[in-house]
């Protein structure tokens, strides 16, 4: 298993990495499933948190935000 990368990821980067919409990402954050941090006006996620979520939910279907 690779060591997790450290650092920050933008919300847009996290959406691309997880293959979810911004709305779905915000639901994951609001539901406490994915930690996120406000730095000034920017929403940031730790890369290792996004990777851990991705590994824990490898086949999670995309949420229908329609």
N, CA, C and O atoms as a Tripos MOL2 file, in Angstrom:
@<TRIPOS>MOLECULE
protein
  264   263    66     0     0
PROTEIN
NO_CHARGES

@<TRIPOS>ATOM
      1 N           0.8430   -1.1840    0.0000 N.3       1 UNK1
      2 CA          0.0000    0.0000    0.0000 C.3       1 UNK1
      3 C           0.8850    1.2430    0.0000 C.2       1 UNK1
      4 O           1.8610    1.3240    0.7460 O.2       1 UNK1
      5 N           0.5350    2.1980   -0.8380 N.am      2 UNK2
      6 CA          1.3090    3.4340   -0.9150 C.3       2 UNK2
      7 C           1.0430    4.3110    0.2960 C.2       2 UNK2
      8 O          -0.0510    4.2980    0.8590 O.2       2 UNK2
      9 N           2.0510    5.0680    0.6870 N.am      3 UNK3
     10 CA          1.8630    6.0480    1.7540 C.3       3 UNK3
     11 C           0.9900    7.1770    1.2180 C.2       3 UNK3
     12 O           1.1800    7.6200    0.0860 O.2       3 UNK3
     13 N           0.0270    7.6490    2.0260 N.am      4 UNK4
     14 CA         -0.8360    8.7270    1.5320 C.3       4 UNK4
     15 C          -0.0510   10.0040    1.2890 C.2       4 UNK4
     16 O           0.8830   10.3410    2.0170 O.2       4 UNK4
     17 N          -0.4640   10.7030    0.2360 N.am      5 UNK5
     18 CA          0.1520   11.9960   -0.0450 C.3       5 UNK5
     19 C          -0.3720   12.9930    0.9650 C.2       5 UNK5
     20 O          -1.5030   12.8720    1.4360 O.2       5 UNK5
     21 N           0.4360   13.9670    1.2970 N.am      6 UNK6
     22 CA         -0.0220   14.9850    2.2350 C.3       6 UNK6
     23 C          -0.1780   16.3010    1.4870 C.2       6 UNK6
     24 O           0.4270   16.5190    0.4380 O.2       6 UNK6
     25 N          -0.9800   17.1450    2.0360 N.am      7 UNK7
     26 CA         -1.2140   18.4490    1.4450 C.3       7 UNK7
     27 C          -2.6970   18.7040    1.2850 C.2       7 UNK7
     28 O          -3.5370   17.9430    1.7630 O.2       7 UNK7
     29 N          -2.9930   19.7850    0.6070 N.am      8 UNK8
     30 CA         -4.3670   20.2460    0.4540 C.3       8 UNK8
     31 C          -4.8710   20.0440   -0.9680 C.2       8 UNK8
     32 O          -4.0960   20.0030   -1.9240 O.2       8 UNK8
     33 N          -6.1860   19.9200   -1.0790 N.am      9 UNK9
     34 CA         -6.8500   19.7580   -2.3530 C.3       9 UNK9
     35 C          -8.0400   20.7150   -2.3710 C.2       9 UNK9
     36 O          -8.7210   20.8870   -1.3600 O.2       9 UNK9
     37 N          -8.2830   21.3290   -3.5120 N.am     10 UNK10
     38 CA         -9.4510   22.2050   -3.6370 C.3      10 UNK10
     39 C         -10.7100   21.3500   -3.7640 C.2      10 UNK10
     40 O         -10.6290   20.1460   -4.0080 O.2      10 UNK10
     41 N         -11.8570   21.9720   -3.5990 N.am     11 UNK11
     42 CA        -13.1240   21.2640   -3.7640 C.3      11 UNK11
     43 C         -13.2450   20.7350   -5.1930 C.2      11 UNK11
     44 O         -13.6960   19.6080   -5.4000 O.2      11 UNK11
     45 N         -12.8520   21.5290   -6.1670 N.am     12 UNK12
     46 CA        -12.9200   21.0960   -7.5700 C.3      12 UNK12
     47 C         -12.0310   19.8760   -7.8030 C.2      12 UNK12
     48 O         -12.4310   18.9470   -8.5050 O.2      12 UNK12
     49 N         -10.8460   19.8690   -7.2310 N.am     13 UNK13
     50 CA         -9.9450   18.7220   -7.3790 C.3      13 UNK13
     51 C         -10.5480   17.4860   -6.7100 C.2      13 UNK13
     52 O         -10.4640   16.3830   -7.2500 O.2      13 UNK13
     53 N         -11.1490   17.6690   -5.5480 N.am     14 UNK14
     54 CA        -11.7630   16.5450   -4.8360 C.3      14 UNK14
     55 C         -12.9270   15.9790   -5.6460 C.2      14 UNK14
     56 O         -13.1030   14.7620   -5.7180 O.2      14 UNK14
     57 N         -13.7160   16.8520   -6.2510 N.am     15 UNK15
     58 CA        -14.8260   16.3980   -7.0980 C.3      15 UNK15
     59 C         -14.3180   15.5290   -8.2390 C.2      15 UNK15
     60 O         -14.8700   14.4650   -8.5200 O.2      15 UNK15
     61 N         -13.2640   15.9920   -8.8900 N.am     16 UNK16
     62 CA        -12.6920   15.2120   -9.9950 C.3      16 UNK16
     63 C         -12.1370   13.8820   -9.5020 C.2      16 UNK16
     64 O         -12.3260   12.8520  -10.1500 O.2      16 UNK16
     65 N         -11.4550   13.8960   -8.3620 N.am     17 UNK17
     66 CA        -10.8420   12.6800   -7.8290 C.3      17 UNK17
     67 C         -11.8890   11.6520   -7.4330 C.2      17 UNK17
     68 O         -11.6950   10.4510   -7.6220 O.2      17 UNK17
     69 N         -13.0070   12.1310   -6.8780 N.am     18 UNK18
     70 CA        -14.0560   11.2290   -6.4110 C.3      18 UNK18
     71 C         -15.1360   10.9720   -7.4690 C.2      18 UNK18
     72 O         -16.0180   10.1340   -7.2750 O.2      18 UNK18
     73 N         -15.0560   11.7010   -8.5880 N.am     19 UNK19
     74 CA        -16.0410   11.5750   -9.6650 C.3      19 UNK19
     75 C         -17.4490   11.8950   -9.1620 C.2      19 UNK19
     76 O         -18.3980   11.1540   -9.4190 O.2      19 UNK19
     77 N         -17.5660   13.0060   -8.4450 N.am     20 UNK20
     78 CA        -18.8580   13.4670   -7.9350 C.3      20 UNK20
     79 C         -19.0430   14.9450   -8.2760 C.2      20 UNK20
     80 O         -18.0840   15.6520   -8.5870 O.2      20 UNK20
     81 N         -20.2730   15.3830   -8.2110 N.am     21 UNK21
     82 CA        -20.5680   16.8050   -8.4350 C.3      21 UNK21
     83 C         -20.2020   17.6040   -7.1860 C.2      21 UNK21
     84 O         -19.9820   17.0380   -6.1160 O.2      21 UNK21
     85 N         -20.1420   18.9130   -7.3370 N.am     22 UNK22
     86 CA        -19.8690   19.7740   -6.1820 C.3      22 UNK22
     87 C         -20.9780   19.6300   -5.1410 C.2      22 UNK22
     88 O         -20.7150   19.6500   -3.9390 O.2      22 UNK22
     89 N         -22.2110   19.4860   -5.6050 N.am     23 UNK23
     90 CA        -23.3330   19.3130   -4.6820 C.3      23 UNK23
     91 C         -23.1590   18.0420   -3.8560 C.2      23 UNK23
     92 O         -23.3730   18.0510   -2.6430 O.2      23 UNK23
     93 N         -22.7720   16.9560   -4.5100 N.am     24 UNK24
     94 CA        -22.5440   15.7040   -3.7980 C.3      24 UNK24
     95 C         -21.3990   15.8520   -2.8090 C.2      24 UNK24
     96 O         -21.4890   15.3710   -1.6790 O.2      24 UNK24
     97 N         -20.3280   16.5090   -3.2200 N.am     25 UNK25
     98 CA        -19.2040   16.7380   -2.3190 C.3      25 UNK25
     99 C         -19.6540   17.5110   -1.0860 C.2      25 UNK25
    100 O         -19.2730   17.1700    0.0340 O.2      25 UNK25
    101 N         -20.4500   18.5350   -1.2800 N.am     26 UNK26
    102 CA        -20.9420   19.3260   -0.1460 C.3      26 UNK26
    103 C         -21.8440   18.5020    0.7610 C.2      26 UNK26
    104 O         -21.8320   18.6900    1.9780 O.2      26 UNK26
    105 N         -22.6360   17.5780    0.1820 N.am     27 UNK27
    106 CA        -23.4500   16.6780    1.0020 C.3      27 UNK27
    107 C         -22.5560   15.7670    1.8470 C.2      27 UNK27
    108 O         -22.8250   15.5520    3.0290 O.2      27 UNK27
    109 N         -21.5000   15.2380    1.2420 N.am     28 UNK28
    110 CA        -20.5770   14.3790    1.9840 C.3      28 UNK28
    111 C         -19.9480   15.1330    3.1490 C.2      28 UNK28
    112 O         -19.7850   14.5850    4.2400 O.2      28 UNK28
    113 N         -19.5990   16.3870    2.9110 N.am     29 UNK29
    114 CA        -19.0010   17.2170    3.9530 C.3      29 UNK29
    115 C         -20.0400   17.5270    5.0300 C.2      29 UNK29
    116 O         -19.7630   17.3810    6.2210 O.2      29 UNK29
    117 N         -21.2360   17.9550    4.6150 N.am     30 UNK30
    118 CA        -22.2950   18.2920    5.5770 C.3      30 UNK30
    119 C         -22.7220   17.0880    6.4090 C.2      30 UNK30
    120 O         -23.0590   17.2310    7.5840 O.2      30 UNK30
    121 N         -22.7080   15.8970    5.7980 N.am     31 UNK31
    122 CA        -23.0980   14.6730    6.5060 C.3      31 UNK31
    123 C         -21.9800   14.1400    7.4070 C.2      31 UNK31
    124 O         -22.1750   13.1530    8.1160 O.2      31 UNK31
    125 N         -20.8130   14.7860    7.3840 N.am     32 UNK32
    126 CA        -19.6940   14.3650    8.2210 C.3      32 UNK32
    127 C         -18.9320   13.1760    7.6720 C.2      32 UNK32
    128 O         -18.1180   12.5840    8.3810 O.2      32 UNK32
    129 N         -19.1810   12.8130    6.4170 N.am     33 UNK33
    130 CA        -18.4880   11.6740    5.8180 C.3      33 UNK33
    131 C         -17.1050   12.0400    5.2970 C.2      33 UNK33
    132 O         -16.2500   11.1720    5.1250 O.2      33 UNK33
    133 N         -16.8920   13.3180    5.0480 N.am     34 UNK34
    134 CA        -15.6260   13.7850    4.4950 C.3      34 UNK34
    135 C         -15.2650   15.1170    5.1620 C.2      34 UNK34
    136 O         -15.9940   16.0970    5.0070 O.2      34 UNK34
    137 N         -14.1620   15.1670    5.8950 N.am     35 UNK35
    138 CA        -13.7980   16.4210    6.5510 C.3      35 UNK35
    139 C         -13.2990   17.4600    5.5490 C.2      35 UNK35
    140 O         -12.6400   17.1250    4.5650 O.2      35 UNK35
    141 N         -13.6200   18.7070    5.8120 N.am     36 UNK36
    142 CA        -13.1770   19.8180    4.9740 C.3      36 UNK36
    143 C         -12.9250   21.0180    5.8740 C.2      36 UNK36
    144 O         -13.4040   21.0770    7.0070 O.2      36 UNK36
    145 N         -12.1790   21.9540    5.3600 N.am     37 UNK37
    146 CA        -11.7550   23.1160    6.1510 C.3      37 UNK37
    147 C         -11.9010   24.3750    5.3220 C.2      37 UNK37
    148 O         -11.6280   24.3790    4.1220 O.2      37 UNK37
    149 N         -12.3250   25.4220    5.9600 N.am     38 UNK38
    150 CA        -12.3750   26.7400    5.3100 C.3      38 UNK38
    151 C         -11.0680   27.4480    5.6240 C.2      38 UNK38
    152 O         -10.6790   27.5860    6.7830 O.2      38 UNK38
    153 N         -10.4070   27.8880    4.5810 N.am     39 UNK39
    154 CA         -9.1920   28.6950    4.7180 C.3      39 UNK39
    155 C          -9.5170   30.0010    4.0140 C.2      39 UNK39
    156 O          -9.4690   30.0940    2.7870 O.2      39 UNK39
    157 N          -9.8510   31.0100    4.8160 N.am     40 UNK40
    158 CA        -10.3710   32.2390    4.2280 C.3      40 UNK40
    159 C         -11.7110   31.9140    3.6060 C.2      40 UNK40
    160 O         -12.5830   31.3610    4.2760 O.2      40 UNK40
    161 N         -11.8910   32.2440    2.3490 N.am     41 UNK41
    162 CA        -13.1410   31.9340    1.6540 C.3      41 UNK41
    163 C         -13.0710   30.6300    0.8820 C.2      41 UNK41
    164 O         -14.0510   30.2240    0.2580 O.2      41 UNK41
    165 N         -11.9150   29.9660    0.9180 N.am     42 UNK42
    166 CA        -11.7160   28.7420    0.1370 C.3      42 UNK42
    167 C         -12.0390   27.4880    0.9520 C.2      42 UNK42
    168 O         -11.7400   27.4200    2.1440 O.2      42 UNK42
    169 N         -12.6350   26.5240    0.3150 N.am     43 UNK43
    170 CA        -12.8880   25.2230    0.9140 C.3      43 UNK43
    171 C         -11.7460   24.3030    0.5100 C.2      43 UNK43
    172 O         -11.4490   24.1560   -0.6760 O.2      43 UNK43
    173 N         -11.1110   23.6910    1.4880 N.am     44 UNK44
    174 CA         -9.9760   22.8070    1.2180 C.3      44 UNK44
    175 C         -10.1640   21.4810    1.9370 C.2      44 UNK44
    176 O         -10.7590   21.4110    3.0120 O.2      44 UNK44
    177 N          -9.6460   20.4410    1.3200 N.am     45 UNK45
    178 CA         -9.6930   19.1050    1.8890 C.3      45 UNK45
    179 C          -8.2780   18.5530    1.9210 C.2      45 UNK45
    180 O          -7.4640   18.8440    1.0440 O.2      45 UNK45
    181 N          -7.9960   17.7610    2.9310 N.am     46 UNK46
    182 CA         -6.6900   17.1150    2.9840 C.3      46 UNK46
    183 C          -6.6720   15.9670    1.9800 C.2      46 UNK46
    184 O          -7.6200   15.1840    1.9080 O.2      46 UNK46
    185 N          -5.6070   15.8710    1.2160 N.am     47 UNK47
    186 CA         -5.4850   14.8260    0.2010 C.3      47 UNK47
    187 C          -5.6790   13.4530    0.8290 C.2      47 UNK47
    188 O          -6.3660   12.6050    0.2600 O.2      47 UNK47
    189 N          -5.0840   13.2250    1.9910 N.am     48 UNK48
    190 CA         -5.1910   11.9050    2.6170 C.3      48 UNK48
    191 C          -6.6370   11.5890    3.0280 C.2      48 UNK48
    192 O          -7.0280   10.4220    3.0220 O.2      48 UNK48
    193 N          -7.4340   12.6000    3.3830 N.am     49 UNK49
    194 CA         -8.8460   12.3690    3.7090 C.3      49 UNK49
    195 C          -9.6320   11.9630    2.4640 C.2      49 UNK49
    196 O         -10.4610   11.0540    2.5120 O.2      49 UNK49
    197 N          -9.3660   12.6410    1.3540 N.am     50 UNK50
    198 CA        -10.0520   12.3160    0.1000 C.3      50 UNK50
    199 C          -9.6610   10.9060   -0.3520 C.2      50 UNK50
    200 O         -10.5170   10.1260   -0.7680 O.2      50 UNK50
    201 N          -8.3810   10.5850   -0.2720 N.am     51 UNK51
    202 CA         -7.9190    9.2510   -0.6760 C.3      51 UNK51
    203 C          -8.4930    8.1760    0.2380 C.2      51 UNK51
    204 O          -8.8660    7.1020   -0.2340 O.2      51 UNK51
    205 N          -8.5690    8.4470    1.5420 N.am     52 UNK52
    206 CA         -9.1380    7.4730    2.4770 C.3      52 UNK52
    207 C         -10.6140    7.2450    2.1750 C.2      52 UNK52
    208 O         -11.0860    6.1090    2.2170 O.2      52 UNK52
    209 N         -11.3450    8.3120    1.8720 N.am     53 UNK53
    210 CA        -12.7570    8.1650    1.5030 C.3      53 UNK53
    211 C         -12.8910    7.3410    0.2240 C.2      53 UNK53
    212 O         -13.7400    6.4550    0.1270 O.2      53 UNK53
    213 N         -12.0530    7.6410   -0.7360 N.am     54 UNK54
    214 CA        -12.0850    6.9360   -2.0260 C.3      54 UNK54
    215 C         -11.8050    5.4430   -1.8460 C.2      54 UNK54
    216 O         -12.4580    4.6080   -2.4710 O.2      54 UNK54
    217 N         -10.8370    5.1110   -0.9930 N.am     55 UNK55
    218 CA        -10.5150    3.7080   -0.7480 C.3      55 UNK55
    219 C         -11.6310    3.0020    0.0100 C.2      55 UNK55
    220 O         -11.8880    1.8200   -0.2200 O.2      55 UNK55
    221 N         -12.2950    3.7200    0.9140 N.am     56 UNK56
    222 CA        -13.3670    3.1210    1.7130 C.3      56 UNK56
    223 C         -14.6600    2.9580    0.9090 C.2      56 UNK56
    224 O         -15.5250    2.1620    1.2750 O.2      56 UNK56
    225 N         -14.7910    3.7180   -0.1920 N.am     57 UNK57
    226 CA        -16.0000    3.6820   -1.0130 C.3      57 UNK57
    227 C         -15.6270    3.4970   -2.4900 C.2      57 UNK57
    228 O         -15.9360    4.3550   -3.3160 O.2      57 UNK57
    229 N         -14.9690    2.3880   -2.8210 N.am     58 UNK58
    230 CA        -14.4750    2.2280   -4.1940 C.3      58 UNK58
    231 C         -15.5640    2.1000   -5.2450 C.2      58 UNK58
    232 O         -15.3610    2.4910   -6.3950 O.2      58 UNK58
    233 N         -16.7060    1.5630   -4.8720 N.am     59 UNK59
    234 CA        -17.7400    1.3700   -5.8790 C.3      59 UNK59
    235 C         -19.0230    2.1070   -5.5270 C.2      59 UNK59
    236 O         -20.1040    1.7470   -5.9940 O.2      59 UNK59
    237 N         -18.8980    3.1370   -4.7020 N.am     60 UNK60
    238 CA        -20.0890    3.9010   -4.3240 C.3      60 UNK60
    239 C         -20.6530    4.5730   -5.5640 C.2      60 UNK60
    240 O         -19.9310    5.2850   -6.2630 O.2      60 UNK60
    241 N         -21.9350    4.3560   -5.8490 N.am     61 UNK61
    242 CA        -22.5190    4.9870   -7.0300 C.3      61 UNK61
    243 C         -22.6360    6.4950   -6.8350 C.2      61 UNK61
    244 O         -22.8190    6.9550   -5.7080 O.2      61 UNK61
    245 N         -22.5350    7.2570   -7.8940 N.am     62 UNK62
    246 CA        -22.7000    8.7110   -7.7700 C.3      62 UNK62
    247 C         -24.0850    9.0330   -7.2500 C.2      62 UNK62
    248 O         -25.0550    8.3530   -7.5850 O.2      62 UNK62
    249 N         -24.1780   10.0490   -6.4470 N.am     63 UNK63
    250 CA        -25.4460   10.4950   -5.9070 C.3      63 UNK63
    251 C         -26.2200   11.2510   -6.9690 C.2      63 UNK63
    252 O         -25.6270   11.9900   -7.7550 O.2      63 UNK63
    253 N         -27.5290   11.0810   -7.0070 N.am     64 UNK64
    254 CA        -28.3590   11.8240   -7.9670 C.3      64 UNK64
    255 C         -28.7660   13.1250   -7.3240 C.2      64 UNK64
    256 O         -29.6150   13.1480   -6.4320 O.2      64 UNK64
    257 N         -28.1570   14.2200   -7.7790 N.am     65 UNK65
    258 CA        -28.4180   15.5290   -7.1920 C.3      65 UNK65
    259 C         -29.4340   16.3130   -8.0120 C.2      65 UNK65
    260 O         -29.6310   17.5050   -7.7790 O.2      65 UNK65
    261 N         -30.0770   15.6570   -8.9650 N.am     66 UNK66
    262 CA        -30.9940   16.3040   -9.8680 C.3      66 UNK66
    263 C         -32.2150   16.7530   -9.1830 C.2      66 UNK66
    264 O         -33.1020   17.3260   -9.8150 O.2      66 UNK66
@<TRIPOS>BOND
     1     1     2 1
     2     2     3 1
     3     3     4 2
     4     3     5 am
     5     5     6 1
     6     6     7 1
     7     7     8 2
     8     7     9 am
     9     9    10 1
    10    10    11 1
    11    11    12 2
    12    11    13 am
    13    13    14 1
    14    14    15 1
    15    15    16 2
    16    15    17 am
    17    17    18 1
    18    18    19 1
    19    19    20 2
    20    19    21 am
    21    21    22 1
    22    22    23 1
    23    23    24 2
    24    23    25 am
    25    25    26 1
    26    26    27 1
    27    27    28 2
    28    27    29 am
    29    29    30 1
    30    30    31 1
    31    31    32 2
    32    31    33 am
    33    33    34 1
    34    34    35 1
    35    35    36 2
    36    35    37 am
    37    37    38 1
    38    38    39 1
    39    39    40 2
    40    39    41 am
    41    41    42 1
    42    42    43 1
    43    43    44 2
    44    43    45 am
    45    45    46 1
    46    46    47 1
    47    47    48 2
    48    47    49 am
    49    49    50 1
    50    50    51 1
    51    51    52 2
    52    51    53 am
    53    53    54 1
    54    54    55 1
    55    55    56 2
    56    55    57 am
    57    57    58 1
    58    58    59 1
    59    59    60 2
    60    59    61 am
    61    61    62 1
    62    62    63 1
    63    63    64 2
    64    63    65 am
    65    65    66 1
    66    66    67 1
    67    67    68 2
    68    67    69 am
    69    69    70 1
    70    70    71 1
    71    71    72 2
    72    71    73 am
    73    73    74 1
    74    74    75 1
    75    75    76 2
    76    75    77 am
    77    77    78 1
    78    78    79 1
    79    79    80 2
    80    79    81 am
    81    81    82 1
    82    82    83 1
    83    83    84 2
    84    83    85 am
    85    85    86 1
    86    86    87 1
    87    87    88 2
    88    87    89 am
    89    89    90 1
    90    90    91 1
    91    91    92 2
    92    91    93 am
    93    93    94 1
    94    94    95 1
    95    95    96 2
    96    95    97 am
    97    97    98 1
    98    98    99 1
    99    99   100 2
   100    99   101 am
   101   101   102 1
   102   102   103 1
   103   103   104 2
   104   103   105 am
   105   105   106 1
   106   106   107 1
   107   107   108 2
   108   107   109 am
   109   109   110 1
   110   110   111 1
   111   111   112 2
   112   111   113 am
   113   113   114 1
   114   114   115 1
   115   115   116 2
   116   115   117 am
   117   117   118 1
   118   118   119 1
   119   119   120 2
   120   119   121 am
   121   121   122 1
   122   122   123 1
   123   123   124 2
   124   123   125 am
   125   125   126 1
   126   126   127 1
   127   127   128 2
   128   127   129 am
   129   129   130 1
   130   130   131 1
   131   131   132 2
   132   131   133 am
   133   133   134 1
   134   134   135 1
   135   135   136 2
   136   135   137 am
   137   137   138 1
   138   138   139 1
   139   139   140 2
   140   139   141 am
   141   141   142 1
   142   142   143 1
   143   143   144 2
   144   143   145 am
   145   145   146 1
   146   146   147 1
   147   147   148 2
   148   147   149 am
   149   149   150 1
   150   150   151 1
   151   151   152 2
   152   151   153 am
   153   153   154 1
   154   154   155 1
   155   155   156 2
   156   155   157 am
   157   157   158 1
   158   158   159 1
   159   159   160 2
   160   159   161 am
   161   161   162 1
   162   162   163 1
   163   163   164 2
   164   163   165 am
   165   165   166 1
   166   166   167 1
   167   167   168 2
   168   167   169 am
   169   169   170 1
   170   170   171 1
   171   171   172 2
   172   171   173 am
   173   173   174 1
   174   174   175 1
   175   175   176 2
   176   175   177 am
   177   177   178 1
   178   178   179 1
   179   179   180 2
   180   179   181 am
   181   181   182 1
   182   182   183 1
   183   183   184 2
   184   183   185 am
   185   185   186 1
   186   186   187 1
   187   187   188 2
   188   187   189 am
   189   189   190 1
   190   190   191 1
   191   191   192 2
   192   191   193 am
   193   193   194 1
   194   194   195 1
   195   195   196 2
   196   195   197 am
   197   197   198 1
   198   198   199 1
   199   199   200 2
   200   199   201 am
   201   201   202 1
   202   202   203 1
   203   203   204 2
   204   203   205 am
   205   205   206 1
   206   206   207 1
   207   207   208 2
   208   207   209 am
   209   209   210 1
   210   210   211 1
   211   211   212 2
   212   211   213 am
   213   213   214 1
   214   214   215 1
   215   215   216 2
   216   215   217 am
   217   217   218 1
   218   218   219 1
   219   219   220 2
   220   219   221 am
   221   221   222 1
   222   222   223 1
   223   223   224 2
   224   223   225 am
   225   225   226 1
   226   226   227 1
   227   227   228 2
   228   227   229 am
   229   229   230 1
   230   230   231 1
   231   231   232 2
   232   231   233 am
   233   233   234 1
   234   234   235 1
   235   235   236 2
   236   235   237 am
   237   237   238 1
   238   238   239 1
   239   239   240 2
   240   239   241 am
   241   241   242 1
   242   242   243 1
   243   243   244 2
   244   243   245 am
   245   245   246 1
   246   246   247 1
   247   247   248 2
   248   247   249 am
   249   249   250 1
   250   250   251 1
   251   251   252 2
   252   251   253 am
   253   253   254 1
   254   254   255 1
   255   255   256 2
   256   255   257 am
   257   257   258 1
   258   258   259 1
   259   259   260 2
   260   259   261 am
   261   261   262 1
   262   262   263 1
   263   263   264 2
@<TRIPOS>SUBSTRUCTURE
     1 UNK1         2 RESIDUE 1 A UNK
     2 UNK2         6 RESIDUE 1 A UNK
     3 UNK3        10 RESIDUE 1 A UNK
     4 UNK4        14 RESIDUE 1 A UNK
     5 UNK5        18 RESIDUE 1 A UNK
     6 UNK6        22 RESIDUE 1 A UNK
     7 UNK7        26 RESIDUE 1 A UNK
     8 UNK8        30 RESIDUE 1 A UNK
     9 UNK9        34 RESIDUE 1 A UNK
    10 UNK10       38 RESIDUE 1 A UNK
    11 UNK11       42 RESIDUE 1 A UNK
    12 UNK12       46 RESIDUE 1 A UNK
    13 UNK13       50 RESIDUE 1 A UNK
    14 UNK14       54 RESIDUE 1 A UNK
    15 UNK15       58 RESIDUE 1 A UNK
    16 UNK16       62 RESIDUE 1 A UNK
    17 UNK17       66 RESIDUE 1 A UNK
    18 UNK18       70 RESIDUE 1 A UNK
    19 UNK19       74 RESIDUE 1 A UNK
    20 UNK20       78 RESIDUE 1 A UNK
    21 UNK21       82 RESIDUE 1 A UNK
    22 UNK22       86 RESIDUE 1 A UNK
    23 UNK23       90 RESIDUE 1 A UNK
    24 UNK24       94 RESIDUE 1 A UNK
    25 UNK25       98 RESIDUE 1 A UNK
    26 UNK26      102 RESIDUE 1 A UNK
    27 UNK27      106 RESIDUE 1 A UNK
    28 UNK28      110 RESIDUE 1 A UNK
    29 UNK29      114 RESIDUE 1 A UNK
    30 UNK30      118 RESIDUE 1 A UNK
    31 UNK31      122 RESIDUE 1 A UNK
    32 UNK32      126 RESIDUE 1 A UNK
    33 UNK33      130 RESIDUE 1 A UNK
    34 UNK34      134 RESIDUE 1 A UNK
    35 UNK35      138 RESIDUE 1 A UNK
    36 UNK36      142 RESIDUE 1 A UNK
    37 UNK37      146 RESIDUE 1 A UNK
    38 UNK38      150 RESIDUE 1 A UNK
    39 UNK39      154 RESIDUE 1 A UNK
    40 UNK40      158 RESIDUE 1 A UNK
    41 UNK41      162 RESIDUE 1 A UNK
    42 UNK42      166 RESIDUE 1 A UNK
    43 UNK43      170 RESIDUE 1 A UNK
    44 UNK44      174 RESIDUE 1 A UNK
    45 UNK45      178 RESIDUE 1 A UNK
    46 UNK46      182 RESIDUE 1 A UNK
    47 UNK47      186 RESIDUE 1 A UNK
    48 UNK48      190 RESIDUE 1 A UNK
    49 UNK49      194 RESIDUE 1 A UNK
    50 UNK50      198 RESIDUE 1 A UNK
    51 UNK51      202 RESIDUE 1 A UNK
    52 UNK52      206 RESIDUE 1 A UNK
    53 UNK53      210 RESIDUE 1 A UNK
    54 UNK54      214 RESIDUE 1 A UNK
    55 UNK55      218 RESIDUE 1 A UNK
    56 UNK56      222 RESIDUE 1 A UNK
    57 UNK57      226 RESIDUE 1 A UNK
    58 UNK58      230 RESIDUE 1 A UNK
    59 UNK59      234 RESIDUE 1 A UNK
    60 UNK60      238 RESIDUE 1 A UNK
    61 UNK61      242 RESIDUE 1 A UNK
    62 UNK62      246 RESIDUE 1 A UNK
    63 UNK63      250 RESIDUE 1 A UNK
    64 UNK64      254 RESIDUE 1 A UNK
    65 UNK65      258 RESIDUE 1 A UNK
    66 UNK66      262 RESIDUE 1 A UNK
